[in-house]
Amino acid sequence: MPLTPAHEPVRNQVSLADYTTWKVGGPAEWFAEPASLDELMALARWARAKNLPLRLIGAGSNLLVSDGGLEGLTLCNRRLQGSVIEPSTGLVEAQAGEPIPTLARKAARAGLSGLEWAVGIPGTVGGAAVMNAGAQGGCTADCLQEVTVLDPAAGDEPFVLQSSELQFAYRHSRLQQEPLLVLSARFRLSFGHDPAEISRRTSTNLSSRTSSQPYQQPSCGSVFRNPEPRKAGQLIEQLGLKGLAVGGAMVSPIHANFIVNTGGASAHDIDQLIRLVQQRVFSAHGIELHTEVKRLGYFAGSGARSLSVEGEAVA
């Protein structure tokens, strides 16, 4: 088991099914979980010295890892947690691995409004920034002020990108196209509110999501982006596709924009079911559904491998 300069173990052939919410995916060639910024940068240097592809994942939601696994070094940021909240100014700074629901609840207890929508998002702060995650009428772009990022190919100097530089759009940011690792994010929230009222709103949002979505089975969150003004789930449900299955993957009977692992699903099963739903919707409506989920690794028919994605944000 090789060690980086920061003495963080780098493990070989680690199953990524244990690190994705769909519970599928082959092994990472090399894998590590840095617990500090210094460790993360040492790991990035190690990968650069070995000329290895490098990618960063978080909670593993909205992420489909191929059954063949991933080449190079995969980093998981789940141990990079922590936040600083200033109730008097509304400024909130959080490390990339901080779960976004945890941050939403902390903000609510401090009387800060702006993250109530995020309490049901099974992802991290870093993933939310990359994907402009959103729900309940809110999204990351509404309150994100800046992110601190690292370009692992360019060296060890983190730098800041302002919200205005991130090219935010519906479930999109420039971070999806550039191999930058999100280290932390700063939010500006509305302050001076009654903590009890903000906490009540936050809990109501969570109850609404858990009652209408299949939280009892492994999924990635919403699979498809909404083709506004239409809703992807409605288009799929209207075609009678709830319960449609490929292997162990099934369109959820509870919410048609969710694909669940009913037990023993492979990444190939899920990928094929995604493509089948897309074909059915296009044939019926002429609408091309685009995925929120990010594929990593090789999938037959995609013709490409994805090498650098902070891929864990959900809707």
C-alpha positions as CSV (number, residue, x, y, z in Angstrom):
1,M,0.0,0.0,0.0
2,P,1.9,3.1,-1.2
3,L,2.0,6.2,0.9
4,T,1.9,9.8,-0.3
5,P,4.2,12.5,1.2
6,A,1.4,13.2,3.7
7,H,1.3,9.5,4.7
8,E,-2.2,9.0,3.5
9,P,-2.6,5.4,2.4
10,V,-3.5,4.9,-1.2
11,R,-5.4,1.7,-1.6
12,N,-5.5,-0.4,-4.8
13,Q,-8.6,-1.9,-6.4
14,V,-11.2,-0.5,-4.1
15,S,-14.8,-1.2,-5.0
16,L,-16.6,2.0,-5.7
17,A,-20.0,0.4,-5.2
18,D,-19.4,1.2,-1.5
19,Y,-19.0,4.9,-2.4
20,T,-22.1,5.5,-4.6
21,T,-25.7,5.8,-3.5
22,W,-26.7,3.4,-6.3
23,K,-24.4,0.8,-4.8
24,V,-22.9,-0.1,-8.2
25,G,-19.6,0.4,-9.8
26,G,-16.3,-1.4,-10.4
27,P,-13.0,-0.9,-8.6
28,A,-10.9,2.2,-8.5
29,E,-7.3,1.5,-9.6
30,W,-6.1,3.7,-6.8
31,F,-8.3,5.2,-4.0
32,A,-7.8,7.5,-1.0
33,E,-9.9,9.5,1.4
34,P,-7.9,12.7,2.4
35,A,-8.8,14.2,5.8
36,S,-7.2,17.6,5.2
37,L,-6.3,20.0,2.5
38,D,-2.6,19.1,2.9
39,E,-3.4,15.4,2.4
40,L,-5.5,16.2,-0.7
41,M,-2.7,18.3,-2.3
42,A,-0.1,15.6,-1.5
43,L,-2.3,13.0,-3.2
44,A,-2.7,15.3,-6.2
45,R,1.1,15.6,-6.4
46,W,1.4,11.8,-6.1
47,A,-1.0,11.3,-9.0
48,R,0.7,14.0,-11.1
49,A,4.1,12.4,-10.5
50,K,2.7,9.0,-11.6
51,N,0.9,10.6,-14.6
52,L,-2.4,9.1,-13.3
53,P,-5.8,10.5,-14.1
54,L,-7.3,12.1,-11.0
55,R,-11.0,12.6,-10.0
56,L,-12.8,13.6,-6.9
57,I,-16.1,12.2,-5.7
58,G,-18.2,13.1,-2.7
59,A,-21.4,11.4,-1.5
60,G,-21.6,9.4,-4.7
61,S,-25.1,10.5,-5.6
62,N,-26.0,11.3,-9.2
63,L,-22.9,9.3,-10.1
64,L,-22.9,6.2,-12.2
65,V,-19.5,4.4,-12.2
66,S,-19.0,1.7,-14.8
67,D,-18.8,-2.0,-13.9
68,G,-15.2,-1.9,-15.3
69,G,-14.1,0.6,-12.7
70,L,-11.9,3.6,-13.0
71,E,-8.3,4.1,-14.0
72,G,-6.0,6.3,-12.1
73,L,-6.5,7.8,-8.6
74,T,-10.0,8.4,-7.2
75,L,-10.3,10.7,-4.2
76,C,-13.4,10.7,-1.9
77,N,-13.9,14.0,0.0
78,R,-16.3,12.7,2.6
79,R,-13.7,13.3,5.4
80,L,-13.2,16.9,4.4
81,Q,-16.0,18.2,6.6
82,G,-16.5,21.3,8.7
83,S,-18.2,24.7,8.5
84,V,-18.0,28.2,9.9
85,I,-21.3,30.1,10.3
86,E,-21.6,33.8,11.1
87,P,-25.2,34.4,12.3
88,S,-24.8,38.2,12.3
89,T,-23.7,38.5,8.7
90,G,-25.2,35.4,7.0
91,L,-21.8,34.3,5.8
92,V,-21.3,30.5,5.7
93,E,-18.1,28.7,4.7
94,A,-18.0,25.0,4.4
95,Q,-15.5,22.4,3.3
96,A,-16.3,20.5,0.1
97,G,-17.1,17.2,1.9
98,E,-19.7,18.8,4.3
99,P,-23.0,17.1,3.6
100,I,-25.3,19.8,2.2
101,P,-28.3,18.6,4.5
102,T,-26.1,19.0,7.5
103,L,-25.2,22.5,6.5
104,A,-28.8,23.4,5.8
105,R,-29.8,22.4,9.3
106,K,-26.9,24.3,10.9
107,A,-27.9,27.4,9.0
108,A,-31.5,27.0,10.1
109,R,-30.5,26.7,13.7
110,A,-28.5,30.0,13.3
111,G,-31.6,31.8,11.9
112,L,-30.2,31.9,8.4
113,S,-32.5,31.5,5.4
114,G,-31.5,30.3,1.9
115,L,-30.6,26.7,2.3
116,E,-34.0,25.3,3.4
117,W,-34.3,23.5,0.0
118,A,-31.1,21.6,0.5
119,V,-32.1,19.5,3.4
120,G,-33.2,16.6,1.2
121,I,-30.2,16.6,-1.1
122,P,-28.0,13.5,-0.5
123,G,-24.8,15.2,-1.6
124,T,-21.9,17.3,-0.4
125,V,-21.2,21.0,-0.7
126,G,-18.6,20.4,-3.4
127,G,-21.0,18.4,-5.5
128,A,-23.8,21.0,-5.0
129,A,-21.5,23.7,-6.4
130,V,-20.4,21.7,-9.4
131,M,-23.9,20.6,-10.4
132,N,-25.8,23.7,-9.2
133,A,-27.9,21.3,-7.2
134,G,-31.4,22.4,-6.4
135,A,-34.9,21.4,-5.1
136,Q,-38.1,22.9,-3.8
137,G,-37.7,26.0,-6.0
138,G,-34.2,26.9,-4.8
139,C,-30.7,26.1,-6.1
140,T,-27.0,26.5,-5.1
141,A,-26.5,29.5,-7.4
142,D,-29.1,31.5,-5.4
143,C,-26.7,31.8,-2.4
144,L,-23.2,30.6,-3.4
145,Q,-20.8,33.5,-3.2
146,E,-17.5,31.8,-4.2
147,V,-15.6,28.5,-4.3
148,T,-12.0,27.7,-3.6
149,V,-10.6,25.2,-6.1
150,L,-7.4,23.4,-7.0
151,D,-6.2,22.6,-10.5
152,P,-4.3,19.4,-9.9
153,A,-2.4,19.6,-13.2
154,A,-1.1,23.1,-12.5
155,G,0.3,22.8,-9.0
156,D,-0.5,23.3,-5.3
157,E,-1.9,26.8,-5.3
158,P,-5.7,26.9,-4.6
159,F,-7.6,29.9,-6.0
160,V,-11.0,31.4,-5.7
161,L,-13.7,31.6,-8.3
162,Q,-16.6,34.0,-7.7
163,S,-20.2,32.9,-8.4
164,S,-20.3,35.2,-11.4
165,E,-17.4,33.2,-12.9
166,L,-19.1,29.8,-12.6
167,Q,-21.5,30.2,-15.5
168,F,-24.4,28.8,-13.5
169,A,-27.4,27.5,-15.3
170,Y,-30.0,24.9,-14.6
171,R,-28.0,22.0,-13.0
172,H,-24.9,23.3,-14.7
173,S,-21.6,25.1,-13.9
174,R,-18.3,25.5,-15.7
175,L,-16.9,23.1,-13.1
176,Q,-18.5,20.3,-15.0
177,Q,-16.2,21.0,-17.9
178,E,-12.9,21.8,-16.2
179,P,-10.8,19.4,-14.1
180,L,-10.9,21.5,-11.0
181,L,-11.2,20.1,-7.5
182,V,-13.6,22.0,-5.2
183,L,-12.0,22.5,-1.8
184,S,-14.6,24.7,-0.1
185,A,-17.5,27.0,-0.7
186,R,-18.8,30.3,0.8
187,F,-22.4,31.1,0.9
188,R,-24.2,34.4,1.7
189,L,-27.6,33.7,3.4
190,S,-30.3,36.0,4.7
191,F,-29.8,36.6,8.4
192,G,-31.8,37.7,11.4
193,H,-34.7,35.2,11.1
194,D,-36.3,33.1,13.8
195,P,-34.4,29.9,14.0
196,A,-37.5,27.9,15.0
197,E,-39.3,29.1,11.9
198,I,-36.4,28.4,9.5
199,S,-36.0,25.0,11.1
200,R,-39.7,24.3,10.7
201,R,-39.5,25.2,7.0
202,T,-36.5,23.0,6.6
203,S,-38.1,20.0,8.2
204,T,-41.3,20.6,6.0
205,N,-39.2,20.5,2.9
206,L,-37.5,17.2,4.0
207,S,-40.9,15.6,4.8
208,S,-42.2,16.6,1.4
209,R,-39.3,14.9,-0.4
210,T,-39.2,11.8,1.7
211,S,-42.9,11.2,1.2
212,S,-42.8,11.5,-2.5
213,Q,-39.4,9.9,-3.4
214,P,-38.1,6.3,-3.0
215,Y,-35.7,6.8,-0.1
216,Q,-35.9,3.1,0.9
217,Q,-34.0,1.8,-2.1
218,P,-30.6,2.8,-3.5
219,S,-30.9,5.5,-6.2
220,C,-28.9,8.5,-7.4
221,G,-31.7,11.1,-6.8
222,S,-33.3,12.5,-9.9
223,V,-31.9,10.9,-13.1
224,F,-33.1,13.4,-15.7
225,R,-33.1,17.1,-16.0
226,N,-36.5,18.7,-16.4
227,P,-37.0,19.8,-20.0
228,E,-38.7,23.0,-18.9
229,P,-41.5,23.8,-18.8
230,R,-42.2,20.0,-18.8
231,K,-41.2,17.7,-15.9
232,A,-39.2,14.6,-16.7
233,G,-41.0,12.5,-14.1
234,Q,-44.4,13.4,-15.6
235,L,-43.3,12.6,-19.1
236,I,-42.0,9.2,-18.0
237,E,-45.1,8.4,-15.9
238,Q,-47.5,9.4,-18.6
239,L,-46.0,6.7,-20.8
240,G,-46.7,4.1,-18.2
241,L,-43.0,3.5,-17.5
242,K,-43.1,3.2,-13.8
243,G,-41.9,-0.3,-12.9
244,L,-40.0,-0.7,-16.2
245,A,-36.9,-2.8,-15.4
246,V,-33.6,-3.9,-16.9
247,G,-32.0,-6.5,-14.7
248,G,-32.0,-5.2,-11.2
249,A,-32.6,-1.6,-12.2
250,M,-36.2,-0.3,-12.2
251,V,-38.0,3.0,-12.8
252,S,-39.4,3.7,-9.4
253,P,-43.1,3.1,-8.9
254,I,-43.0,6.0,-6.4
255,H,-41.4,8.7,-8.6
256,A,-40.8,8.1,-12.3
257,N,-37.6,10.3,-12.4
258,F,-35.9,7.9,-10.0
259,I,-34.2,4.6,-11.1
260,V,-33.7,2.3,-8.1
261,N,-31.5,-0.7,-7.5
262,T,-33.9,-3.4,-6.5
263,G,-31.0,-5.7,-5.6
264,G,-28.1,-6.9,-7.7
265,A,-28.3,-4.2,-10.3
266,S,-25.2,-3.5,-12.3
267,A,-24.1,-0.2,-13.7
268,H,-24.8,-1.7,-17.2
269,D,-28.4,-2.4,-16.1
270,I,-28.9,1.2,-15.0
271,D,-27.2,2.7,-18.1
272,Q,-29.4,0.6,-20.4
273,L,-32.6,1.5,-18.5
274,I,-31.6,5.2,-18.8
275,R,-31.2,4.9,-22.5
276,L,-34.4,3.0,-22.9
277,V,-36.4,5.7,-21.0
278,Q,-34.8,8.3,-23.2
279,Q,-35.8,6.4,-26.4
280,R,-39.4,6.0,-25.2
281,V,-39.8,9.6,-24.3
282,F,-38.2,10.8,-27.5
283,S,-40.4,8.5,-29.6
284,A,-43.6,9.6,-28.0
285,H,-42.9,13.4,-27.5
286,G,-39.8,14.3,-29.6
287,I,-38.2,15.5,-26.4
288,E,-34.6,14.5,-25.6
289,L,-34.2,13.9,-21.9
290,H,-30.7,14.8,-20.6
291,T,-29.3,13.2,-17.5
292,E,-28.4,14.9,-14.3
293,V,-26.4,11.8,-13.4
294,K,-22.8,11.8,-14.5
295,R,-21.2,8.6,-15.9
296,L,-17.6,7.7,-15.0
297,G,-15.7,5.1,-16.8
298,Y,-16.5,3.2,-20.0
299,F,-20.0,2.5,-21.1
300,A,-20.8,0.6,-24.3
301,G,-22.3,3.1,-26.8
302,S,-21.0,6.2,-25.1
303,G,-17.7,6.1,-27.0
304,A,-15.8,7.9,-24.3
305,R,-14.5,7.8,-20.8
306,S,-15.0,10.5,-18.3
307,L,-11.8,11.2,-16.4
308,S,-12.3,14.2,-14.2
309,V,-15.6,14.9,-12.6
310,E,-16.6,16.2,-9.1
311,G,-19.6,14.0,-9.8
312,E,-22.0,13.7,-6.8
313,A,-24.6,16.4,-7.0
314,V,-28.2,15.5,-7.0
315,A,-31.6,17.1,-7.4
